[in-house]
Amino acid sequence: MGRFHRHDDGTVHSHEHNGTGHDHGDHSGYSTGSQRIEVLESIFAENDTRAAINRSMFEANGIRAMNLMSSPGSGKTTVLSATLDALADEFSIGVIEGDIATDLDAAKLEGRGAQISLLNTDNGFGGECHLDAPMINRALQGLDLPGLDLVIVENVGNLVCPAEFDVGEHAKAMVYSVTEGEDKPLKYPVMFRAVDVVLLNKIDLVPHLGVDLDQYVDHVRMVNPSAVILPVSARTGAGMRAWFDWLRRFIANDDSLTSTSARSRPKN
């Protein structure tokens, strides 16, 4: 299934998913005709309409919703597991677990006190690289919304597409591992620009990698000066208390935490 994207210069293109990833390539010769732009706007308009419905469902049930994103292997599921272990006795939490295929991550979250709704995006052509609002709407049918305080959407591992789609969340967060290199905010600015909080994960590996943690923070700041940056190790627990406290304030509806207006779809 094709998806469409628009860049700052107005260029519009589609990309297909064939199970081996997708290459955005060189867009300099692509058409910018009005018909293709109208198709793109129609896709996002439909998504945003459904996102507003999702958000209304959350708010009608007194739920705060978080969109948790990252690249594959950043430690997102480990962060989420630790979060459930720390907060599931304090709050009623639902998780929408997004993966292209398998229930491996959902299985890791079972037994940690949360409701889990699995959402696989495999469509027979390799699977979608992100979750969108209609997918989330379907997954919500697997949760008992009136009983929840917080819904966390664990998005598909990808540093580009998930940030472009509003799914009805009240805030966006991302897990960024020190093993990914300090240049990722500069190479993938859309994701970093869209989020309210960045968990800089796997800091326990810093002595073994010989990296400069300040460079990671500086590069995030260059793209998103207002995001909260929390150095953590989900494996050892270092720094995680600050993340738990941030979530407590978020669940309490502290609007000062979401100054980046995560509801808005960012431009590429």
Buried (B, 14 or more C-beta within 10 A) or exposed (E): EEBBBBBEEEBBBBBEBEEEEBEEEEEEEBEBEEEBBEBBEEBBEEBBEBBBBBBEBBEEBEBBBBBBBBBEEBBBBBBBBBBBEBBBEEBBBBBBBBBBEEBEBBEBBEEBBBBBBBBBBBEEEBBBBBBBBBBBBEBBEEBEBEEBBBBBBBBBBBBBBBBBBBBBBBBBBBBBBBBBEBEBBEEBBBBBBBBBBBBBBBBBBBEEEEBEBEEBBEBBBEBBEEBBBBBBBBBEEBBBEBBEEBBBEBBEEEEEBBEBEBBEBBEB
